[in-house]
Amino acid sequence: MKNFLTALSLAAVLLIGGCTSSDGIIRTKVPARPAGQCDMLGFAADPIETVRVGFVGLGMRGPGAVDRFTHLEGVQIVALCDVVSENVEHCQRLLERAGRPRAEAYADGEFAYQELCKRDDIDLVYICTDWKHHVPVALCAMENGKHAAIEVPAASTLDEIWSLINTSERTRKHCIMLENCCYDFYEMTALNMAQQGLFGEIIHAEGAYLHCLEPFWAEYWNNWRLEFNRTHKGDVYPTHGLGPVCQALNIHRGDRMKTLVAMETSSRMGAPAYKKITGRDIDGFANGDHTMTLISTEQGKTILVEHGVMTPRPYSRMYQLVGTKGFAQKYPRPGFSFEPEQLPAHICHENLDAHEFVPKDVYDSLMEEYKPQIVKEIGEYAKSVGGHGGMDFMMDYRLVYCLHNGLPLDMDVYDMAEWCCLAELGSISMEHGSAPVEVPDFTRGGQGKIKGFSYAFAK
């Protein structure tokens, strides 16, 4: 009788929020693809000779994006939008300093972006707003015939994710999440090595966003980021850690994330941080000080993703690839280890030990040997432009290059969905005692359509 009541209780719990379960795994509803739509896998838009851009959100990250685009050829910065007119004017000065003409300004309230999106002389809307406005602006851009590029995380709920997918599919417009960490130099080189088989078969990967934000909370307009953490459970910022390892594991390009379980510590630091910034006492803080999500894939591989922005620890995105023949790790210091026979003979070291990191001279040789072509061609220039050591410029360069040449983008709308879904799915798992939750097939049956992560390393 006790087991029967327990089963009934579990079944009742799993029905909350549209979740169902017949085998102990929580499943969320996957909406049917609307009639007449098809997927965006491998989608390439017509080439654009001059990419005309409108920027929305010019607070923290926006000015850096505007400045980077002044260093790109074949780009016209058409419009600038922000709710704070001073932010727009600041970016106008960046354009003038770069010898570019002033852009049309939109600063007339929260919905000024709608007028920007209606213009007929914009190809791409580049979105750097607070998280709340990512999806409304992106939807408006695509509905008005523009490609949408969205800062991380592009979406925070499953409803938002599905709306972006459906709109991208229906309008046949790109919806890319601007995950800059996929373009960091170590990650790109490790990905190249993985694709060439140096690590053997990658069976486990780890990623994270561990960054004490205590010095930065006050810089967010209207306290939006701390407020978001106050009201949301789960890994609300998963994509920096998850994106690069998903590329190495060919997620939705041969494998897929299948289920996840998540857990978190209680919040000890949130309420004090909130009072320090706002001066107000609060009763409860939703986001735990440290969150962990463990994911299994269809091919029996695993991913660990962690999130922590409250505790005073060194910055880390973890980034580990565990293979049958080798290992890569970026933090706390970058390194590799291998079975000795994995390395090319001309850089092999006689004292190599698979239980130790390779010596520095071997590490340096590997980083040079497997440097992607795009890094060879523009890496130093990217570093001189800046943006997190150059990876932001690499990201923007690749986006514009693909649009110029009518190529599929490096990251599609389904990457966005898979990397962002940890927020709500992890929260569901936590609310149900760290129960397993199925990761939806956001491609809705397109998993076998493309094989392997076809990252274009060449310029």
C-alpha positions as CSV (number, residue, x, y, z in Angstrom):
1,M,0.0,0.0,0.0
2,K,2.9,2.3,0.9
3,N,4.5,1.7,-2.5
4,F,1.2,2.3,-4.3
5,L,0.7,5.7,-2.5
6,T,4.3,6.7,-3.3
7,A,3.7,5.9,-7.0
8,L,0.5,7.9,-7.0
9,S,2.3,10.8,-5.3
10,L,5.2,10.7,-7.8
11,A,2.7,10.6,-10.8
12,A,0.8,13.6,-9.4
13,V,4.0,15.6,-9.0
14,L,5.3,14.7,-12.5
15,L,2.1,16.2,-14.0
16,I,2.9,19.6,-12.7
17,G,3.7,22.1,-15.5
18,G,2.8,19.8,-18.3
19,C,5.4,17.2,-17.4
20,T,4.5,13.5,-17.7
21,S,6.3,10.3,-16.8
22,S,5.7,6.5,-17.2
23,D,9.2,5.3,-16.2
24,G,10.4,7.8,-13.6
25,I,11.8,10.2,-16.2
26,I,10.1,13.6,-16.4
27,R,9.2,14.6,-19.9
28,T,8.2,18.0,-21.0
29,K,5.8,18.6,-23.9
30,V,7.4,18.8,-27.3
31,P,5.1,20.9,-29.6
32,A,4.4,19.5,-33.0
33,R,6.1,21.4,-35.8
34,P,3.5,23.7,-37.4
35,A,2.3,22.7,-40.8
36,G,4.4,24.0,-43.6
37,Q,7.6,24.4,-41.6
38,C,10.8,22.5,-41.9
39,D,13.9,22.4,-39.8
40,M,16.9,24.7,-40.1
41,L,19.6,22.0,-40.0
42,G,22.4,23.0,-42.4
43,F,20.4,26.1,-43.4
44,A,22.3,28.7,-45.5
45,A,20.8,32.0,-46.4
46,D,21.5,33.8,-49.6
47,P,24.9,35.6,-49.6
48,I,24.9,39.2,-48.3
49,E,27.5,41.4,-49.9
50,T,27.3,44.1,-47.2
51,V,25.9,43.0,-43.9
52,R,23.7,45.9,-42.6
53,V,23.4,45.7,-38.8
54,G,21.2,47.2,-36.1
55,F,22.3,46.9,-32.5
56,V,19.8,46.7,-29.6
57,G,21.1,47.0,-26.1
58,L,24.1,49.3,-25.6
59,G,24.8,49.0,-21.9
60,M,27.5,46.5,-20.7
61,R,28.2,44.4,-23.8
62,G,26.7,46.4,-26.6
63,P,29.5,49.1,-26.9
64,G,32.1,46.4,-27.2
65,A,30.1,44.7,-30.0
66,V,29.7,48.0,-31.9
67,D,33.4,48.7,-31.6
68,R,34.3,45.3,-32.9
69,F,32.1,45.7,-35.9
70,T,33.9,48.8,-36.9
71,H,36.9,46.6,-37.5
72,L,35.0,44.3,-39.9
73,E,35.0,44.7,-43.6
74,G,31.7,44.5,-45.6
75,V,29.7,45.8,-42.7
76,Q,27.4,48.8,-42.4
77,I,26.2,49.9,-38.9
78,V,22.8,51.2,-39.7
79,A,21.0,51.7,-36.3
80,L,21.6,51.9,-32.6
81,C,18.9,51.3,-29.9
82,D,18.8,51.5,-26.1
83,V,16.4,52.7,-23.5
84,V,19.2,55.1,-22.2
85,S,19.9,57.8,-24.7
86,E,23.4,58.3,-23.3
87,N,24.3,54.8,-24.2
88,V,23.3,55.4,-27.8
89,E,25.4,58.6,-27.9
90,H,28.4,56.8,-26.5
91,C,28.2,54.3,-29.3
92,Q,27.8,57.1,-31.9
93,R,31.2,58.4,-30.6
94,L,32.7,54.9,-31.1
95,L,31.5,55.1,-34.8
96,E,32.9,58.6,-35.3
97,R,36.2,57.6,-33.7
98,A,36.5,54.7,-36.2
99,G,35.7,57.0,-39.2
100,R,32.2,55.6,-39.7
101,P,29.0,57.6,-40.2
102,R,26.6,58.1,-37.3
103,A,23.8,55.5,-37.2
104,E,20.1,56.1,-36.8
105,A,19.3,56.4,-33.1
106,Y,16.4,54.7,-31.3
107,A,16.0,55.6,-27.7
108,D,12.3,56.3,-27.3
109,G,11.3,53.8,-24.6
110,E,11.3,50.1,-24.0
111,F,9.8,49.2,-27.4
112,A,11.9,51.4,-29.6
113,Y,13.5,48.3,-31.0
114,Q,10.3,47.5,-32.9
115,E,10.8,50.5,-35.2
116,L,14.4,49.5,-35.7
117,C,13.3,46.0,-36.8
118,K,10.8,47.4,-39.3
119,R,13.5,49.1,-41.3
120,D,14.1,47.7,-44.8
121,D,17.8,48.4,-44.8
122,I,18.9,46.0,-42.0
123,D,20.0,42.4,-42.5
124,L,21.0,41.5,-38.9
125,V,19.8,42.5,-35.5
126,Y,22.5,42.1,-32.9
127,I,20.9,41.9,-29.4
128,C,22.8,42.7,-26.2
129,T,19.9,43.6,-23.9
130,D,19.2,42.3,-20.5
131,W,18.0,38.6,-20.6
132,K,14.3,39.6,-20.3
133,H,14.3,41.3,-23.7
134,H,16.4,38.8,-25.6
135,V,13.5,36.8,-27.0
136,P,11.0,39.7,-27.7
137,V,13.7,41.5,-29.7
138,A,14.8,38.4,-31.6
139,L,11.2,37.4,-32.5
140,C,10.5,40.9,-33.7
141,A,13.7,40.9,-35.8
142,M,12.8,37.6,-37.5
143,E,9.2,38.5,-38.0
144,N,10.4,41.6,-39.9
145,G,12.8,39.6,-42.1
146,K,16.1,40.0,-40.2
147,H,18.5,37.5,-39.0
148,A,18.8,37.5,-35.1
149,A,22.1,37.3,-33.2
150,I,21.5,37.1,-29.4
151,E,23.8,37.4,-26.5
152,V,23.9,34.6,-24.0
153,P,21.7,33.1,-22.7
154,A,19.4,33.6,-25.7
155,A,16.4,32.2,-23.8
156,S,15.6,31.1,-20.2
157,T,12.5,29.0,-20.5
158,L,11.2,26.2,-22.8
159,D,8.4,28.4,-24.0
160,E,10.9,31.0,-25.1
161,I,13.1,28.4,-26.8
162,W,10.3,26.8,-28.8
163,S,9.1,30.3,-29.9
164,L,12.6,31.1,-31.2
165,I,12.8,27.7,-33.0
166,N,9.3,28.0,-34.6
167,T,9.9,31.6,-35.7
168,S,13.3,30.8,-37.2
169,E,11.9,27.8,-39.1
170,R,8.9,29.7,-40.3
171,T,10.7,32.9,-41.4
172,R,13.8,31.0,-42.7
173,K,16.0,33.4,-40.8
174,H,19.1,32.6,-38.8
175,C,18.7,32.7,-35.0
176,I,22.2,32.4,-33.5
177,M,23.3,32.6,-29.9
178,L,26.5,34.6,-29.5
179,E,28.4,32.0,-27.5
180,N,31.9,33.6,-27.6
181,C,33.6,30.8,-25.5
182,C,33.4,28.5,-28.5
183,Y,35.9,30.8,-30.2
184,D,38.5,31.0,-27.4
185,F,41.8,29.9,-28.7
186,Y,42.3,26.8,-26.5
187,E,38.8,25.5,-27.1
188,M,39.1,25.9,-30.9
189,T,42.5,24.1,-30.9
190,A,41.2,21.3,-28.6
191,L,38.2,20.9,-30.9
192,N,40.4,20.6,-33.9
193,M,42.5,17.9,-32.0
194,A,39.3,16.1,-31.1
195,Q,38.0,16.1,-34.6
196,Q,41.3,14.6,-35.8
197,G,41.1,11.8,-33.2
198,L,43.9,12.7,-30.8
199,F,41.8,12.0,-27.7
200,G,40.3,8.8,-29.1
201,E,36.6,8.7,-28.4
202,I,35.5,11.4,-26.1
203,I,33.3,9.8,-23.4
204,H,33.0,12.6,-20.8
205,A,33.2,16.4,-20.8
206,E,32.9,19.1,-18.2
207,G,32.2,22.8,-18.5
208,A,31.2,25.6,-16.1
209,Y,30.6,29.2,-15.4
210,L,32.3,29.8,-12.0
211,H,32.7,33.6,-11.6
212,C,32.2,35.6,-8.4
213,L,30.1,38.5,-9.5
214,E,30.2,40.4,-6.2
215,P,32.3,43.2,-7.7
216,F,29.9,43.5,-10.7
217,W,26.4,43.3,-9.5
218,A,26.0,47.1,-9.2
219,E,26.9,47.5,-12.9
220,Y,23.8,45.8,-14.2
221,W,21.1,48.3,-15.3
222,N,18.2,48.4,-12.8
223,N,19.8,45.5,-10.9
224,W,18.4,43.1,-13.5
225,R,20.9,40.2,-13.2
226,L,20.8,39.9,-9.4
227,E,17.1,40.2,-9.6
228,F,16.9,37.4,-12.1
229,N,19.0,35.1,-9.8
230,R,16.8,36.0,-6.9
231,T,13.7,34.7,-8.7
232,H,15.0,31.8,-10.7
233,K,16.3,28.4,-9.7
234,G,18.7,26.2,-11.8
235,D,21.7,27.0,-13.9
236,V,20.6,30.3,-15.3
237,Y,23.9,30.8,-17.3
238,P,24.9,27.4,-18.7
239,T,26.1,28.2,-22.2
240,H,29.7,29.3,-21.6
241,G,30.5,25.9,-20.1
242,L,28.2,23.7,-22.2
243,G,28.6,25.1,-25.7
244,P,32.3,24.2,-26.4
245,V,32.0,20.7,-25.0
246,C,28.7,20.0,-27.0
247,Q,30.7,20.9,-30.1
248,A,33.4,18.3,-29.2
249,L,30.6,15.7,-28.6
250,N,28.8,16.4,-31.9
251,I,25.5,17.1,-30.1
252,H,22.6,16.9,-32.6
253,R,25.2,16.0,-35.2
254,G,25.5,12.3,-34.4
255,D,24.7,12.2,-30.7
256,R,22.2,14.0,-28.5
257,M,21.7,15.0,-24.9
258,K,19.2,12.5,-23.5
259,T,18.5,13.0,-19.8
260,L,19.8,15.3,-17.0
261,V,19.7,15.5,-13.2
262,A,20.5,18.6,-11.3
263,M,21.1,19.7,-7.8
264,E,22.2,22.8,-5.9
265,T,23.4,24.1,-2.6
266,S,21.1,26.3,-0.6
267,S,21.5,30.0,-1.0
268,R,23.7,31.5,1.7
269,M,25.2,34.4,-0.3
270,G,22.2,35.6,-2.3
271,A,20.2,37.6,0.3
272,P,23.2,39.4,1.8
273,A,24.4,40.3,-1.7
274,Y,20.9,41.6,-2.5
275,K,20.8,43.7,0.6
276,K,24.2,45.1,-0.1
277,I,23.2,46.3,-3.6
278,T,19.6,47.4,-2.8
279,G,19.6,48.1,0.9
280,R,16.5,45.8,1.2
281,D,16.0,42.7,3.3
282,I,14.4,39.8,1.4
283,D,12.9,36.5,2.5
284,G,14.5,33.9,0.3
285,F,16.7,33.8,-2.8
286,A,15.8,31.2,-5.4
287,N,19.2,30.5,-7.0
288,G,21.6,28.3,-5.0
289,D,25.2,29.4,-4.5
290,H,26.4,26.4,-6.5
291,T,24.5,24.4,-9.1
292,M,25.5,21.1,-10.8
293,T,23.9,19.4,-13.8
294,L,24.9,15.9,-15.0
295,I,23.8,15.0,-18.5
296,S,23.8,11.6,-20.3
297,T,23.8,11.3,-24.0
298,E,22.1,8.8,-26.3
299,Q,25.5,7.2,-27.0
300,G,26.3,6.7,-23.4
301,K,28.5,9.7,-22.8
302,T,28.3,12.2,-19.9
303,I,28.6,15.9,-19.4
304,L,29.0,17.8,-16.1
305,V,28.0,21.5,-16.0
306,E,28.5,23.7,-13.0
307,H,27.3,27.3,-12.2
308,G,28.4,29.5,-9.3
309,V,28.5,33.3,-9.2
310,M,28.3,33.9,-5.4
311,T,31.4,32.3,-3.8
312,P,34.9,33.8,-3.8
313,R,36.7,31.3,-6.0
314,P,38.9,31.8,-9.0
315,Y,37.3,32.2,-12.4
316,S,36.8,28.9,-14.2
317,R,34.9,27.4,-17.2
318,M,36.4,24.0,-16.3
319,Y,36.5,22.8,-19.9
320,Q,37.6,19.2,-19.9
321,L,37.5,16.5,-22.6
322,V,38.0,12.9,-21.4
323,G,38.8,10.6,-24.2
324,T,39.8,6.9,-24.5
325,K,43.3,8.0,-25.7
326,G,43.8,11.5,-24.3
327,F,42.6,14.3,-22.1
328,A,42.3,18.1,-22.4
329,Q,41.8,20.6,-19.5
330,K,41.9,24.4,-19.6
331,Y,41.5,25.3,-15.9
332,P,43.2,25.9,-13.6
333,R,46.0,25.7,-16.2
334,P,45.7,24.5,-19.8
335,G,47.2,21.1,-20.6
336,F,46.9,17.8,-22.4
337,S,47.7,14.2,-21.6
338,F,47.8,11.3,-24.1
339,E,48.7,7.7,-24.7
340,P,52.2,8.3,-26.3
341,E,51.3,6.7,-29.6
342,Q,48.6,9.3,-30.2
343,L,51.0,12.1,-31.0
344,P,52.7,12.7,-34.3
345,A,56.2,11.3,-34.3
346,H,57.9,14.7,-34.9
347,I,56.5,16.2,-31.7
348,C,56.5,13.1,-29.5
349,H,58.4,13.2,-26.2
350,E,60.3,10.2,-25.0
351,N,59.2,10.8,-21.4
352,L,55.5,11.1,-22.1
353,D,53.3,9.6,-19.5
354,A,49.5,9.2,-19.9
355,H,49.1,10.0,-16.2
356,E,50.8,13.4,-16.5
357,F,50.3,16.5,-18.5
358,V,52.7,16.8,-21.4
359,P,55.7,19.0,-20.8
360,K,55.5,22.7,-21.8
361,D,57.5,22.3,-25.0
362,V,55.2,19.5,-26.2
363,Y,52.1,21.5,-25.2
364,D,53.4,24.5,-27.2
365,S,54.1,22.3,-30.2
366,L,50.6,20.8,-30.1
367,M,49.0,24.2,-29.8
368,E,50.9,25.3,-32.9
369,E,50.5,22.0,-34.8
370,Y,46.7,22.0,-34.4
371,K,46.0,25.7,-34.5
372,P,42.9,26.2,-36.7
373,Q,43.4,27.9,-40.0
374,I,41.2,30.9,-38.9
375,V,43.4,31.5,-35.9
376,K,46.5,31.4,-38.1
377,E,45.0,34.0,-40.4
378,I,43.3,36.5,-38.0
379,G,44.2,35.3,-34.5
380,E,46.7,38.0,-33.8
381,Y,44.5,40.7,-35.2
382,A,41.6,39.4,-33.1
383,K,43.7,39.8,-30.0
384,S,44.6,43.4,-31.0
385,V,40.9,44.3,-31.4
386,G,40.0,42.7,-28.1
387,G,36.9,41.3,-26.6
388,H,37.8,38.7,-24.0
389,G,41.2,38.2,-25.4
390,G,40.0,38.2,-29.0
391,M,37.4,35.4,-28.9
392,D,34.6,37.9,-29.3
393,F,36.0,39.3,-32.5
394,M,36.6,35.8,-33.8
395,M,32.9,35.1,-33.2
396,D,31.8,38.3,-34.9
397,Y,34.2,37.7,-37.8
398,R,32.8,34.2,-38.4
399,L,29.2,35.4,-38.2
400,V,29.8,38.0,-40.8
401,Y,31.9,35.8,-43.0
402,C,29.2,33.1,-43.1
403,L,26.6,35.7,-44.0
404,H,28.8,37.2,-46.7
405,N,29.3,33.8,-48.3
406,G,25.9,32.2,-47.8
407,L,27.3,29.5,-45.5
408,P,25.5,27.7,-42.6
409,L,26.4,29.4,-39.3
410,D,28.7,27.7,-36.9
411,M,25.9,27.5,-34.3
412,D,22.3,27.0,-35.3
413,V,19.0,27.6,-33.5
414,Y,19.1,24.0,-32.1
415,D,22.5,24.6,-30.4
416,M,20.8,27.6,-28.8
417,A,18.0,25.5,-27.6
418,E,20.1,22.6,-26.2
419,W,22.5,24.9,-24.4
420,C,19.8,27.1,-22.9
421,C,17.4,24.4,-21.8
422,L,19.4,23.5,-18.8
423,A,17.9,26.5,-16.9
424,E,14.3,25.2,-16.9
425,L,15.0,21.5,-17.1
426,G,17.5,21.7,-14.2
427,S,15.0,23.6,-12.1
428,I,12.4,20.9,-12.8
429,S,14.8,18.3,-11.7
430,M,15.7,20.1,-8.5
431,E,12.0,20.8,-7.7
432,H,11.4,17.0,-7.9
433,G,14.3,15.8,-5.8
434,S,16.9,15.7,-8.5
435,A,14.7,13.4,-10.6
436,P,15.9,12.6,-14.2
437,V,14.5,14.9,-16.8
438,E,14.5,14.2,-20.5
439,V,16.1,16.7,-22.8
440,P,13.7,17.3,-25.7
441,D,14.8,16.6,-29.3
442,F,14.6,20.3,-30.4
443,T,15.2,19.2,-34.0
444,R,12.0,17.2,-33.8
445,G,13.3,14.2,-35.7
446,G,16.2,15.8,-37.5
447,Q,19.0,14.2,-35.4
448,G,20.4,12.1,-38.3
449,K,20.3,14.8,-40.9
450,I,23.8,16.2,-40.4
451,K,26.8,14.2,-39.1
452,G,29.7,15.6,-37.2
453,F,30.3,19.2,-36.1
454,S,31.2,20.9,-39.4
455,Y,33.1,23.8,-38.0
456,A,34.7,25.7,-40.8
457,F,38.2,26.3,-39.4
458,A,39.4,28.0,-42.6
459,K,38.8,31.7,-43.1
